Amino acid sequence: MYDEELTTIAQQIIKEFGEAGFTIATAESCTGGLIGGCITSVGGSSAVFDRGYITYSNEAKSEVLGVKPELIEEHGAVSPQVVSEMAIGAIKQSGSNAAVAVTGIAGPGGGTETKPVGLVYIAVATSDEEGAFVEDFNFADMSRDEVRRETVKEALEMLLGYGLDDPEED
């Protein structure tokens, strides 16, 4: 169902998070559950994948993840502030060790001059840190499916890069 590259990253997540005894939650908007689907497409995922939240609407982001409506109104649903709160909310709601969250404009419509189609924000939060690590991506000139696929890839890679404790800090 998922291509070899995504499956390989998901396998690595399951291996590394499993070895650490960590659990994962996802909070997805523009990917509509594809990140959680990719992780759970790999055998053994139940050892690390706790739950996923698909919060497509602004109301869902607020009701399920605790994102303040004022934050959405001030910055927009597609913003670093909102994606950060989505990841933190997924940690708080699930009790997982790490969470990855995504929000963006997959297209083909919905973009603006300041927030074009292909703009995606991804955040990773961990239970032992305050705040979240956020990156922005511009997947311009891609189809809706390509934007969503690239978002899944980058989210999985960020989860690997920032969701586990840094061994040098131990």
Phi and psi in radians as a Rosetta constraint file:
Dihedral C 1 N 2 CA 2 C 2 CIRCULARHARMONIC -1.796 0.35
Dihedral N 2 CA 2 C 2 N 3 CIRCULARHARMONIC 2.610 0.35
Dihedral C 2 N 3 CA 3 C 3 CIRCULARHARMONIC -1.224 0.35
Dihedral N 3 CA 3 C 3 N 4 CIRCULARHARMONIC 2.949 0.35
Dihedral C 3 N 4 CA 4 C 4 CIRCULARHARMONIC -1.046 0.35
Dihedral N 4 CA 4 C 4 N 5 CIRCULARHARMONIC -0.691 0.35
Dihedral C 4 N 5 CA 5 C 5 CIRCULARHARMONIC -1.082 0.35
Dihedral N 5 CA 5 C 5 N 6 CIRCULARHARMONIC -0.835 0.35
Dihedral C 5 N 6 CA 6 C 6 CIRCULARHARMONIC -1.143 0.35
Dihedral N 6 CA 6 C 6 N 7 CIRCULARHARMONIC -0.714 0.35
Dihedral C 6 N 7 CA 7 C 7 CIRCULARHARMONIC -1.095 0.35
Dihedral N 7 CA 7 C 7 N 8 CIRCULARHARMONIC -0.702 0.35
Dihedral C 7 N 8 CA 8 C 8 CIRCULARHARMONIC -1.098 0.35
Dihedral N 8 CA 8 C 8 N 9 CIRCULARHARMONIC -0.744 0.35
Dihedral C 8 N 9 CA 9 C 9 CIRCULARHARMONIC -1.140 0.35
Dihedral N 9 CA 9 C 9 N 10 CIRCULARHARMONIC -0.754 0.35
Dihedral C 9 N 10 CA 10 C 10 CIRCULARHARMONIC -1.079 0.35
Dihedral N 10 CA 10 C 10 N 11 CIRCULARHARMONIC -0.697 0.35
Dihedral C 10 N 11 CA 11 C 11 CIRCULARHARMONIC -1.078 0.35
Dihedral N 11 CA 11 C 11 N 12 CIRCULARHARMONIC -0.709 0.35
Dihedral C 11 N 12 CA 12 C 12 CIRCULARHARMONIC -1.151 0.35
Dihedral N 12 CA 12 C 12 N 13 CIRCULARHARMONIC -0.685 0.35
Dihedral C 12 N 13 CA 13 C 13 CIRCULARHARMONIC -1.058 0.35
Dihedral N 13 CA 13 C 13 N 14 CIRCULARHARMONIC -0.839 0.35
Dihedral C 13 N 14 CA 14 C 14 CIRCULARHARMONIC -1.075 0.35
Dihedral N 14 CA 14 C 14 N 15 CIRCULARHARMONIC -0.730 0.35
Dihedral C 14 N 15 CA 15 C 15 CIRCULARHARMONIC -1.110 0.35
Dihedral N 15 CA 15 C 15 N 16 CIRCULARHARMONIC -0.944 0.35
Dihedral C 15 N 16 CA 16 C 16 CIRCULARHARMONIC -1.224 0.35
Dihedral N 16 CA 16 C 16 N 17 CIRCULARHARMONIC -0.732 0.35
Dihedral C 16 N 17 CA 17 C 17 CIRCULARHARMONIC -1.218 0.35
Dihedral N 17 CA 17 C 17 N 18 CIRCULARHARMONIC -0.625 0.35
Dihedral C 17 N 18 CA 18 C 18 CIRCULARHARMONIC -1.090 0.35
Dihedral N 18 CA 18 C 18 N 19 CIRCULARHARMONIC -0.795 0.35
Dihedral C 18 N 19 CA 19 C 19 CIRCULARHARMONIC -1.083 0.35
Dihedral N 19 CA 19 C 19 N 20 CIRCULARHARMONIC -0.586 0.35
Dihedral C 19 N 20 CA 20 C 20 CIRCULARHARMONIC -1.431 0.35
Dihedral N 20 CA 20 C 20 N 21 CIRCULARHARMONIC -0.199 0.35
Dihedral C 20 N 21 CA 21 C 21 CIRCULARHARMONIC 1.262 0.35
Dihedral N 21 CA 21 C 21 N 22 CIRCULARHARMONIC 0.480 0.35
Dihedral C 21 N 22 CA 22 C 22 CIRCULARHARMONIC -1.727 0.35
Dihedral N 22 CA 22 C 22 N 23 CIRCULARHARMONIC 2.633 0.35
Dihedral C 22 N 23 CA 23 C 23 CIRCULARHARMONIC -1.981 0.35
Dihedral N 23 CA 23 C 23 N 24 CIRCULARHARMONIC 2.761 0.35
Dihedral C 23 N 24 CA 24 C 24 CIRCULARHARMONIC -2.212 0.35
Dihedral N 24 CA 24 C 24 N 25 CIRCULARHARMONIC 2.521 0.35
Dihedral C 24 N 25 CA 25 C 25 CIRCULARHARMONIC -2.223 0.35
Dihedral N 25 CA 25 C 25 N 26 CIRCULARHARMONIC 2.692 0.35
Dihedral C 25 N 26 CA 26 C 26 CIRCULARHARMONIC -2.148 0.35
Dihedral N 26 CA 26 C 26 N 27 CIRCULARHARMONIC 2.606 0.35
Dihedral C 26 N 27 CA 27 C 27 CIRCULARHARMONIC -2.302 0.35
Dihedral N 27 CA 27 C 27 N 28 CIRCULARHARMONIC 1.899 0.35
Dihedral C 27 N 28 CA 28 C 28 CIRCULARHARMONIC -2.120 0.35
Dihedral N 28 CA 28 C 28 N 29 CIRCULARHARMONIC 2.426 0.35
Dihedral C 28 N 29 CA 29 C 29 CIRCULARHARMONIC -2.004 0.35
Dihedral N 29 CA 29 C 29 N 30 CIRCULARHARMONIC -1.425 0.35
Dihedral C 29 N 30 CA 30 C 30 CIRCULARHARMONIC -1.115 0.35
Dihedral N 30 CA 30 C 30 N 31 CIRCULARHARMONIC -0.340 0.35
Dihedral C 30 N 31 CA 31 C 31 CIRCULARHARMONIC -1.609 0.35
Dihedral N 31 CA 31 C 31 N 32 CIRCULARHARMONIC -0.188 0.35
Dihedral C 31 N 32 CA 32 C 32 CIRCULARHARMONIC 0.947 0.35
Dihedral N 32 CA 32 C 32 N 33 CIRCULARHARMONIC 0.550 0.35
Dihedral C 32 N 33 CA 33 C 33 CIRCULARHARMONIC 1.776 0.35
Dihedral N 33 CA 33 C 33 N 34 CIRCULARHARMONIC 0.019 0.35
Dihedral C 33 N 34 CA 34 C 34 CIRCULARHARMONIC -1.152 0.35
Dihedral N 34 CA 34 C 34 N 35 CIRCULARHARMONIC -0.561 0.35
Dihedral C 34 N 35 CA 35 C 35 CIRCULARHARMONIC -1.175 0.35
Dihedral N 35 CA 35 C 35 N 36 CIRCULARHARMONIC -0.874 0.35
Dihedral C 35 N 36 CA 36 C 36 CIRCULARHARMONIC -1.062 0.35
Dihedral N 36 CA 36 C 36 N 37 CIRCULARHARMONIC -0.692 0.35
Dihedral C 36 N 37 CA 37 C 37 CIRCULARHARMONIC -1.084 0.35
Dihedral N 37 CA 37 C 37 N 38 CIRCULARHARMONIC -0.698 0.35
Dihedral C 37 N 38 CA 38 C 38 CIRCULARHARMONIC -1.144 0.35
Dihedral N 38 CA 38 C 38 N 39 CIRCULARHARMONIC -0.799 0.35
Dihedral C 38 N 39 CA 39 C 39 CIRCULARHARMONIC -1.097 0.35
Dihedral N 39 CA 39 C 39 N 40 CIRCULARHARMONIC -0.781 0.35
Dihedral C 39 N 40 CA 40 C 40 CIRCULARHARMONIC -1.377 0.35
Dihedral N 40 CA 40 C 40 N 41 CIRCULARHARMONIC -0.061 0.35
Dihedral C 40 N 41 CA 41 C 41 CIRCULARHARMONIC -1.341 0.35
Dihedral N 41 CA 41 C 41 N 42 CIRCULARHARMONIC -0.160 0.35
Dihedral C 41 N 42 CA 42 C 42 CIRCULARHARMONIC -1.781 0.35
Dihedral N 42 CA 42 C 42 N 43 CIRCULARHARMONIC 2.317 0.35
Dihedral C 42 N 43 CA 43 C 43 CIRCULARHARMONIC -1.013 0.35
Dihedral N 43 CA 43 C 43 N 44 CIRCULARHARMONIC 2.458 0.35
Dihedral C 43 N 44 CA 44 C 44 CIRCULARHARMONIC 1.579 0.35
Dihedral N 44 CA 44 C 44 N 45 CIRCULARHARMONIC -0.022 0.35
Dihedral C 44 N 45 CA 45 C 45 CIRCULARHARMONIC -1.130 0.35
Dihedral N 45 CA 45 C 45 N 46 CIRCULARHARMONIC -0.442 0.35
Dihedral C 45 N 46 CA 46 C 46 CIRCULARHARMONIC -1.122 0.35
Dihedral N 46 CA 46 C 46 N 47 CIRCULARHARMONIC -0.304 0.35
Dihedral C 46 N 47 CA 47 C 47 CIRCULARHARMONIC -1.279 0.35
Dihedral N 47 CA 47 C 47 N 48 CIRCULARHARMONIC -0.390 0.35
Dihedral C 47 N 48 CA 48 C 48 CIRCULARHARMONIC -2.176 0.35
Dihedral N 48 CA 48 C 48 N 49 CIRCULARHARMONIC -0.499 0.35
Dihedral C 48 N 49 CA 49 C 49 CIRCULARHARMONIC -1.514 0.35
Dihedral N 49 CA 49 C 49 N 50 CIRCULARHARMONIC 2.010 0.35
Dihedral C 49 N 50 CA 50 C 50 CIRCULARHARMONIC -1.525 0.35
Dihedral N 50 CA 50 C 50 N 51 CIRCULARHARMONIC -0.945 0.35
Dihedral C 50 N 51 CA 51 C 51 CIRCULARHARMONIC -2.936 0.35
Dihedral N 51 CA 51 C 51 N 52 CIRCULARHARMONIC 2.846 0.35
Dihedral C 51 N 52 CA 52 C 52 CIRCULARHARMONIC -2.308 0.35
Dihedral N 52 CA 52 C 52 N 53 CIRCULARHARMONIC 2.495 0.35
Dihedral C 52 N 53 CA 53 C 53 CIRCULARHARMONIC -1.994 0.35
Dihedral N 53 CA 53 C 53 N 54 CIRCULARHARMONIC 2.140 0.35
Dihedral C 53 N 54 CA 54 C 54 CIRCULARHARMONIC -1.783 0.35
Dihedral N 54 CA 54 C 54 N 55 CIRCULARHARMONIC 1.844 0.35
Dihedral C 54 N 55 CA 55 C 55 CIRCULARHARMONIC -2.071 0.35
Dihedral N 55 CA 55 C 55 N 56 CIRCULARHARMONIC 1.339 0.35
Dihedral C 55 N 56 CA 56 C 56 CIRCULARHARMONIC -1.286 0.35
Dihedral N 56 CA 56 C 56 N 57 CIRCULARHARMONIC -0.711 0.35
Dihedral C 56 N 57 CA 57 C 57 CIRCULARHARMONIC -1.540 0.35
Dihedral N 57 CA 57 C 57 N 58 CIRCULARHARMONIC 2.793 0.35
Dihedral C 57 N 58 CA 58 C 58 CIRCULARHARMONIC -1.082 0.35
Dihedral N 58 CA 58 C 58 N 59 CIRCULARHARMONIC -0.675 0.35
Dihedral C 58 N 59 CA 59 C 59 CIRCULARHARMONIC -1.067 0.35
Dihedral N 59 CA 59 C 59 N 60 CIRCULARHARMONIC -0.725 0.35
Dihedral C 59 N 60 CA 60 C 60 CIRCULARHARMONIC -1.136 0.35
Dihedral N 60 CA 60 C 60 N 61 CIRCULARHARMONIC -0.705 0.35
Dihedral C 60 N 61 CA 61 C 61 CIRCULARHARMONIC -1.016 0.35
Dihedral N 61 CA 61 C 61 N 62 CIRCULARHARMONIC -0.693 0.35
Dihedral C 61 N 62 CA 62 C 62 CIRCULARHARMONIC -1.327 0.35
Dihedral N 62 CA 62 C 62 N 63 CIRCULARHARMONIC -0.892 0.35
Dihedral C 62 N 63 CA 63 C 63 CIRCULARHARMONIC -1.168 0.35
Dihedral N 63 CA 63 C 63 N 64 CIRCULARHARMONIC -0.715 0.35
Dihedral C 63 N 64 CA 64 C 64 CIRCULARHARMONIC -1.564 0.35
Dihedral N 64 CA 64 C 64 N 65 CIRCULARHARMONIC -0.713 0.35
Dihedral C 64 N 65 CA 65 C 65 CIRCULARHARMONIC -1.869 0.35
Dihedral N 65 CA 65 C 65 N 66 CIRCULARHARMONIC -0.118 0.35
Dihedral C 65 N 66 CA 66 C 66 CIRCULARHARMONIC 1.404 0.35
Dihedral N 66 CA 66 C 66 N 67 CIRCULARHARMONIC 0.297 0.35
Dihedral C 66 N 67 CA 67 C 67 CIRCULARHARMONIC -1.224 0.35
Dihedral N 67 CA 67 C 67 N 68 CIRCULARHARMONIC 2.203 0.35
Dihedral C 67 N 68 CA 68 C 68 CIRCULARHARMONIC -1.156 0.35
Dihedral N 68 CA 68 C 68 N 69 CIRCULARHARMONIC 2.282 0.35
Dihedral C 68 N 69 CA 69 C 69 CIRCULARHARMONIC -0.965 0.35
Dihedral N 69 CA 69 C 69 N 70 CIRCULARHARMONIC -0.596 0.35
Dihedral C 69 N 70 CA 70 C 70 CIRCULARHARMONIC -1.107 0.35
Dihedral N 70 CA 70 C 70 N 71 CIRCULARHARMONIC -0.611 0.35
Dihedral C 70 N 71 CA 71 C 71 CIRCULARHARMONIC -1.149 0.35
Dihedral N 71 CA 71 C 71 N 72 CIRCULARHARMONIC -0.747 0.35
Dihedral C 71 N 72 CA 72 C 72 CIRCULARHARMONIC -1.135 0.35
Dihedral N 72 CA 72 C 72 N 73 CIRCULARHARMONIC -0.748 0.35
Dihedral C 72 N 73 CA 73 C 73 CIRCULARHARMONIC -1.112 0.35
Dihedral N 73 CA 73 C 73 N 74 CIRCULARHARMONIC -0.711 0.35
Dihedral C 73 N 74 CA 74 C 74 CIRCULARHARMONIC -1.299 0.35
Dihedral N 74 CA 74 C 74 N 75 CIRCULARHARMONIC -0.740 0.35
Dihedral C 74 N 75 CA 75 C 75 CIRCULARHARMONIC -1.904 0.35
Dihedral N 75 CA 75 C 75 N 76 CIRCULARHARMONIC -0.295 0.35
Dihedral C 75 N 76 CA 76 C 76 CIRCULARHARMONIC 1.577 0.35
Dihedral N 76 CA 76 C 76 N 77 CIRCULARHARMONIC 2.689 0.35
Dihedral C 76 N 77 CA 77 C 77 CIRCULARHARMONIC -1.125 0.35
Dihedral N 77 CA 77 C 77 N 78 CIRCULARHARMONIC -0.536 0.35
Dihedral C 77 N 78 CA 78 C 78 CIRCULARHARMONIC -1.682 0.35
Dihedral N 78 CA 78 C 78 N 79 CIRCULARHARMONIC 1.568 0.35
Dihedral C 78 N 79 CA 79 C 79 CIRCULARHARMONIC -2.785 0.35
Dihedral N 79 CA 79 C 79 N 80 CIRCULARHARMONIC 2.735 0.35
Dihedral C 79 N 80 CA 80 C 80 CIRCULARHARMONIC -1.114 0.35
Dihedral N 80 CA 80 C 80 N 81 CIRCULARHARMONIC -0.586 0.35
Dihedral C 80 N 81 CA 81 C 81 CIRCULARHARMONIC -1.132 0.35
Dihedral N 81 CA 81 C 81 N 82 CIRCULARHARMONIC -0.770 0.35
Dihedral C 81 N 82 CA 82 C 82 CIRCULARHARMONIC -1.242 0.35
Dihedral N 82 CA 82 C 82 N 83 CIRCULARHARMONIC -0.758 0.35
Dihedral C 82 N 83 CA 83 C 83 CIRCULARHARMONIC -1.132 0.35
Dihedral N 83 CA 83 C 83 N 84 CIRCULARHARMONIC -0.599 0.35
Dihedral C 83 N 84 CA 84 C 84 CIRCULARHARMONIC -1.078 0.35
Dihedral N 84 CA 84 C 84 N 85 CIRCULARHARMONIC -0.814 0.35
Dihedral C 84 N 85 CA 85 C 85 CIRCULARHARMONIC -1.164 0.35
Dihedral N 85 CA 85 C 85 N 86 CIRCULARHARMONIC -0.549 0.35
Dihedral C 85 N 86 CA 86 C 86 CIRCULARHARMONIC -1.103 0.35
Dihedral N 86 CA 86 C 86 N 87 CIRCULARHARMONIC -0.796 0.35
Dihedral C 86 N 87 CA 87 C 87 CIRCULARHARMONIC -1.143 0.35
Dihedral N 87 CA 87 C 87 N 88 CIRCULARHARMONIC -0.772 0.35
Dihedral C 87 N 88 CA 88 C 88 CIRCULARHARMONIC -1.119 0.35
Dihedral N 88 CA 88 C 88 N 89 CIRCULARHARMONIC -0.723 0.35
Dihedral C 88 N 89 CA 89 C 89 CIRCULARHARMONIC -1.095 0.35
Dihedral N 89 CA 89 C 89 N 90 CIRCULARHARMONIC -0.668 0.35
Dihedral C 89 N 90 CA 90 C 90 CIRCULARHARMONIC -1.116 0.35
Dihedral N 90 CA 90 C 90 N 91 CIRCULARHARMONIC -0.667 0.35
Dihedral C 90 N 91 CA 91 C 91 CIRCULARHARMONIC -1.111 0.35
Dihedral N 91 CA 91 C 91 N 92 CIRCULARHARMONIC -0.863 0.35
Dihedral C 91 N 92 CA 92 C 92 CIRCULARHARMONIC -1.092 0.35
Dihedral N 92 CA 92 C 92 N 93 CIRCULARHARMONIC -0.758 0.35
Dihedral C 92 N 93 CA 93 C 93 CIRCULARHARMONIC -1.246 0.35
Dihedral N 93 CA 93 C 93 N 94 CIRCULARHARMONIC -0.608 0.35
Dihedral C 93 N 94 CA 94 C 94 CIRCULARHARMONIC -1.679 0.35
Dihedral N 94 CA 94 C 94 N 95 CIRCULARHARMONIC -0.518 0.35
Dihedral C 94 N 95 CA 95 C 95 CIRCULARHARMONIC 1.337 0.35
Dihedral N 95 CA 95 C 95 N 96 CIRCULARHARMONIC 0.208 0.35
Dihedral C 95 N 96 CA 96 C 96 CIRCULARHARMONIC -1.236 0.35
Dihedral N 96 CA 96 C 96 N 97 CIRCULARHARMONIC 2.878 0.35
Dihedral C 96 N 97 CA 97 C 97 CIRCULARHARMONIC -1.373 0.35
Dihedral N 97 CA 97 C 97 N 98 CIRCULARHARMONIC -0.521 0.35
Dihedral C 97 N 98 CA 98 C 98 CIRCULARHARMONIC -2.541 0.35
Dihedral N 98 CA 98 C 98 N 99 CIRCULARHARMONIC 2.645 0.35
Dihedral C 98 N 99 CA 99 C 99 CIRCULARHARMONIC -2.475 0.35
Dihedral N 99 CA 99 C 99 N 100 CIRCULARHARMONIC 2.530 0.35
Dihedral C 99 N 100 CA 100 C 100 CIRCULARHARMONIC -2.085 0.35
Dihedral N 100 CA 100 C 100 N 101 CIRCULARHARMONIC 2.418 0.35
Dihedral C 100 N 101 CA 101 C 101 CIRCULARHARMONIC -2.293 0.35
Dihedral N 101 CA 101 C 101 N 102 CIRCULARHARMONIC 2.570 0.35
Dihedral C 101 N 102 CA 102 C 102 CIRCULARHARMONIC -2.404 0.35
Dihedral N 102 CA 102 C 102 N 103 CIRCULARHARMONIC 2.516 0.35
Dihedral C 102 N 103 CA 103 C 103 CIRCULARHARMONIC -2.591 0.35
Dihedral N 103 CA 103 C 103 N 104 CIRCULARHARMONIC 2.474 0.35
Dihedral C 103 N 104 CA 104 C 104 CIRCULARHARMONIC -3.068 0.35
Dihedral N 104 CA 104 C 104 N 105 CIRCULARHARMONIC -3.047 0.35
Dihedral C 104 N 105 CA 105 C 105 CIRCULARHARMONIC -2.053 0.35
Dihedral N 105 CA 105 C 105 N 106 CIRCULARHARMONIC 1.758 0.35
Dihedral C 105 N 106 CA 106 C 106 CIRCULARHARMONIC -1.411 0.35
Dihedral N 106 CA 106 C 106 N 107 CIRCULARHARMONIC -0.366 0.35
Dihedral C 106 N 107 CA 107 C 107 CIRCULARHARMONIC 1.516 0.35
Dihedral N 107 CA 107 C 107 N 108 CIRCULARHARMONIC -3.052 0.35
Dihedral C 107 N 108 CA 108 C 108 CIRCULARHARMONIC -1.346 0.35
Dihedral N 108 CA 108 C 108 N 109 CIRCULARHARMONIC -0.325 0.35
Dihedral C 108 N 109 CA 109 C 109 CIRCULARHARMONIC -1.845 0.35
Dihedral N 109 CA 109 C 109 N 110 CIRCULARHARMONIC -3.039 0.35
Dihedral C 109 N 110 CA 110 C 110 CIRCULARHARMONIC 1.678 0.35
Dihedral N 110 CA 110 C 110 N 111 CIRCULARHARMONIC -0.188 0.35
Dihedral C 110 N 111 CA 111 C 111 CIRCULARHARMONIC -1.414 0.35
Dihedral N 111 CA 111 C 111 N 112 CIRCULARHARMONIC 2.802 0.35
Dihedral C 111 N 112 CA 112 C 112 CIRCULARHARMONIC -2.289 0.35
Dihedral N 112 CA 112 C 112 N 113 CIRCULARHARMONIC 3.109 0.35
Dihedral C 112 N 113 CA 113 C 113 CIRCULARHARMONIC -1.085 0.35
Dihedral N 113 CA 113 C 113 N 114 CIRCULARHARMONIC -0.694 0.35
Dihedral C 113 N 114 CA 114 C 114 CIRCULARHARMONIC -1.526 0.35
Dihedral N 114 CA 114 C 114 N 115 CIRCULARHARMONIC -0.374 0.35
Dihedral C 114 N 115 CA 115 C 115 CIRCULARHARMONIC -2.324 0.35
Dihedral N 115 CA 115 C 115 N 116 CIRCULARHARMONIC 1.446 0.35
Dihedral C 115 N 116 CA 116 C 116 CIRCULARHARMONIC -1.325 0.35
Dihedral N 116 CA 116 C 116 N 117 CIRCULARHARMONIC 2.819 0.35
Dihedral C 116 N 117 CA 117 C 117 CIRCULARHARMONIC -0.980 0.35
Dihedral N 117 CA 117 C 117 N 118 CIRCULARHARMONIC 2.360 0.35
Dihedral C 117 N 118 CA 118 C 118 CIRCULARHARMONIC 1.745 0.35
Dihedral N 118 CA 118 C 118 N 119 CIRCULARHARMONIC -0.175 0.35
Dihedral C 118 N 119 CA 119 C 119 CIRCULARHARMONIC -1.323 0.35
Dihedral N 119 CA 119 C 119 N 120 CIRCULARHARMONIC 2.192 0.35
Dihedral C 119 N 120 CA 120 C 120 CIRCULARHARMONIC -2.392 0.35
Dihedral N 120 CA 120 C 120 N 121 CIRCULARHARMONIC 2.430 0.35
Dihedral C 120 N 121 CA 121 C 121 CIRCULARHARMONIC -1.994 0.35
Dihedral N 121 CA 121 C 121 N 122 CIRCULARHARMONIC 2.374 0.35
Dihedral C 121 N 122 CA 122 C 122 CIRCULARHARMONIC -2.220 0.35
Dihedral N 122 CA 122 C 122 N 123 CIRCULARHARMONIC 2.382 0.35
Dihedral C 122 N 123 CA 123 C 123 CIRCULARHARMONIC -2.287 0.35
Dihedral N 123 CA 123 C 123 N 124 CIRCULARHARMONIC 2.535 0.35
Dihedral C 123 N 124 CA 124 C 124 CIRCULARHARMONIC -2.170 0.35
Dihedral N 124 CA 124 C 124 N 125 CIRCULARHARMONIC 2.263 0.35
Dihedral C 124 N 125 CA 125 C 125 CIRCULARHARMONIC -2.153 0.35
Dihedral N 125 CA 125 C 125 N 126 CIRCULARHARMONIC 2.645 0.35
Dihedral C 125 N 126 CA 126 C 126 CIRCULARHARMONIC -2.211 0.35
Dihedral N 126 CA 126 C 126 N 127 CIRCULARHARMONIC 2.744 0.35
Dihedral C 126 N 127 CA 127 C 127 CIRCULARHARMONIC -1.227 0.35
Dihedral N 127 CA 127 C 127 N 128 CIRCULARHARMONIC -0.312 0.35
Dihedral C 127 N 128 CA 128 C 128 CIRCULARHARMONIC -1.774 0.35
Dihedral N 128 CA 128 C 128 N 129 CIRCULARHARMONIC 0.130 0.35
Dihedral C 128 N 129 CA 129 C 129 CIRCULARHARMONIC -2.220 0.35
Dihedral N 129 CA 129 C 129 N 130 CIRCULARHARMONIC 2.617 0.35
Dihedral C 129 N 130 CA 130 C 130 CIRCULARHARMONIC -1.553 0.35
Dihedral N 130 CA 130 C 130 N 131 CIRCULARHARMONIC 2.533 0.35
Dihedral C 130 N 131 CA 131 C 131 CIRCULARHARMONIC 1.406 0.35
Dihedral N 131 CA 131 C 131 N 132 CIRCULARHARMONIC -2.942 0.35
Dihedral C 131 N 132 CA 132 C 132 CIRCULARHARMONIC -2.556 0.35
Dihedral N 132 CA 132 C 132 N 133 CIRCULARHARMONIC 2.690 0.35
Dihedral C 132 N 133 CA 133 C 133 CIRCULARHARMONIC -1.548 0.35
Dihedral N 133 CA 133 C 133 N 134 CIRCULARHARMONIC 2.205 0.35
Dihedral C 133 N 134 CA 134 C 134 CIRCULARHARMONIC -2.156 0.35
Dihedral N 134 CA 134 C 134 N 135 CIRCULARHARMONIC 2.402 0.35
Dihedral C 134 N 135 CA 135 C 135 CIRCULARHARMONIC -2.262 0.35
Dihedral N 135 CA 135 C 135 N 136 CIRCULARHARMONIC 2.619 0.35
Dihedral C 135 N 136 CA 136 C 136 CIRCULARHARMONIC -1.962 0.35
Dihedral N 136 CA 136 C 136 N 137 CIRCULARHARMONIC 2.594 0.35
Dihedral C 136 N 137 CA 137 C 137 CIRCULARHARMONIC -2.332 0.35
Dihedral N 137 CA 137 C 137 N 138 CIRCULARHARMONIC 2.564 0.35
Dihedral C 137 N 138 CA 138 C 138 CIRCULARHARMONIC -2.164 0.35
Dihedral N 138 CA 138 C 138 N 139 CIRCULARHARMONIC 1.741 0.35
Dihedral C 138 N 139 CA 139 C 139 CIRCULARHARMONIC -1.630 0.35
Dihedral N 139 CA 139 C 139 N 140 CIRCULARHARMONIC 1.013 0.35
Dihedral C 139 N 140 CA 140 C 140 CIRCULARHARMONIC -1.182 0.35
Dihedral N 140 CA 140 C 140 N 141 CIRCULARHARMONIC 2.736 0.35
Dihedral C 140 N 141 CA 141 C 141 CIRCULARHARMONIC 1.042 0.35
Dihedral N 141 CA 141 C 141 N 142 CIRCULARHARMONIC 0.593 0.35
Dihedral C 141 N 142 CA 142 C 142 CIRCULARHARMONIC -2.146 0.35
Dihedral N 142 CA 142 C 142 N 143 CIRCULARHARMONIC 2.723 0.35
Dihedral C 142 N 143 CA 143 C 143 CIRCULARHARMONIC -1.285 0.35
Dihedral N 143 CA 143 C 143 N 144 CIRCULARHARMONIC 2.913 0.35
Dihedral C 143 N 144 CA 144 C 144 CIRCULARHARMONIC -0.955 0.35
Dihedral N 144 CA 144 C 144 N 145 CIRCULARHARMONIC -0.824 0.35
Dihedral C 144 N 145 CA 145 C 145 CIRCULARHARMONIC -1.083 0.35
Dihedral N 145 CA 145 C 145 N 146 CIRCULARHARMONIC -0.685 0.35
Dihedral C 145 N 146 CA 146 C 146 CIRCULARHARMONIC -1.185 0.35
Dihedral N 146 CA 146 C 146 N 147 CIRCULARHARMONIC -0.701 0.35
Dihedral C 146 N 147 CA 147 C 147 CIRCULARHARMONIC -1.058 0.35
Dihedral N 147 CA 147 C 147 N 148 CIRCULARHARMONIC -0.797 0.35
Dihedral C 147 N 148 CA 148 C 148 CIRCULARHARMONIC -1.156 0.35
Dihedral N 148 CA 148 C 148 N 149 CIRCULARHARMONIC -0.712 0.35
Dihedral C 148 N 149 CA 149 C 149 CIRCULARHARMONIC -1.120 0.35
Dihedral N 149 CA 149 C 149 N 150 CIRCULARHARMONIC -0.794 0.35
Dihedral C 149 N 150 CA 150 C 150 CIRCULARHARMONIC -1.145 0.35
Dihedral N 150 CA 150 C 150 N 151 CIRCULARHARMONIC -0.601 0.35
Dihedral C 150 N 151 CA 151 C 151 CIRCULARHARMONIC -1.113 0.35
Dihedral N 151 CA 151 C 151 N 152 CIRCULARHARMONIC -0.771 0.35
Dihedral C 151 N 152 CA 152 C 152 CIRCULARHARMONIC -1.031 0.35
Dihedral N 152 CA 152 C 152 N 153 CIRCULARHARMONIC -0.834 0.35
Dihedral C 152 N 153 CA 153 C 153 CIRCULARHARMONIC -1.018 0.35
Dihedral N 153 CA 153 C 153 N 154 CIRCULARHARMONIC -0.887 0.35
Dihedral C 153 N 154 CA 154 C 154 CIRCULARHARMONIC -1.140 0.35
Dihedral N 154 CA 154 C 154 N 155 CIRCULARHARMONIC -0.657 0.35
Dihedral C 154 N 155 CA 155 C 155 CIRCULARHARMONIC -1.121 0.35
Dihedral N 155 CA 155 C 155 N 156 CIRCULARHARMONIC -0.762 0.35
Dihedral C 155 N 156 CA 156 C 156 CIRCULARHARMONIC -1.104 0.35
Dihedral N 156 CA 156 C 156 N 157 CIRCULARHARMONIC -0.747 0.35
Dihedral C 156 N 157 CA 157 C 157 CIRCULARHARMONIC -1.141 0.35
Dihedral N 157 CA 157 C 157 N 158 CIRCULARHARMONIC -0.683 0.35
Dihedral C 157 N 158 CA 158 C 158 CIRCULARHARMONIC -1.153 0.35
Dihedral N 158 CA 158 C 158 N 159 CIRCULARHARMONIC -0.668 0.35
Dihedral C 158 N 159 CA 159 C 159 CIRCULARHARMONIC -1.049 0.35
Dihedral N 159 CA 159 C 159 N 160 CIRCULARHARMONIC -0.755 0.35
Dihedral C 159 N 160 CA 160 C 160 CIRCULARHARMONIC -1.112 0.35
Dihedral N 160 CA 160 C 160 N 161 CIRCULARHARMONIC -0.727 0.35
Dihedral C 160 N 161 CA 161 C 161 CIRCULARHARMONIC -1.304 0.35
Dihedral N 161 CA 161 C 161 N 162 CIRCULARHARMONIC -0.557 0.35
Dihedral C 161 N 162 CA 162 C 162 CIRCULARHARMONIC -2.155 0.35
Dihedral N 162 CA 162 C 162 N 163 CIRCULARHARMONIC -0.130 0.35
Dihedral C 162 N 163 CA 163 C 163 CIRCULARHARMONIC -1.499 0.35
Dihedral N 163 CA 163 C 163 N 164 CIRCULARHARMONIC -0.215 0.35
Dihedral C 163 N 164 CA 164 C 164 CIRCULARHARMONIC -1.939 0.35
Dihedral N 164 CA 164 C 164 N 165 CIRCULARHARMONIC 2.704 0.35
Dihedral C 164 N 165 CA 165 C 165 CIRCULARHARMONIC -1.061 0.35
Dihedral N 165 CA 165 C 165 N 166 CIRCULARHARMONIC 2.492 0.35
Dihedral C 165 N 166 CA 166 C 166 CIRCULARHARMONIC -1.315 0.35
Dihedral N 166 CA 166 C 166 N 167 CIRCULARHARMONIC 2.066 0.35
Dihedral C 166 N 167 CA 167 C 167 CIRCULARHARMONIC -0.998 0.35
Dihedral N 167 CA 167 C 167 N 168 CIRCULARHARMONIC -0.462 0.35
Dihedral C 167 N 168 CA 168 C 168 CIRCULARHARMONIC -1.235 0.35
Dihedral N 168 CA 168 C 168 N 169 CIRCULARHARMONIC -0.351 0.35
Dihedral C 168 N 169 CA 169 C 169 CIRCULARHARMONIC -1.514 0.35
Dihedral N 169 CA 169 C 169 N 170 CIRCULARHARMONIC -0.271 0.35
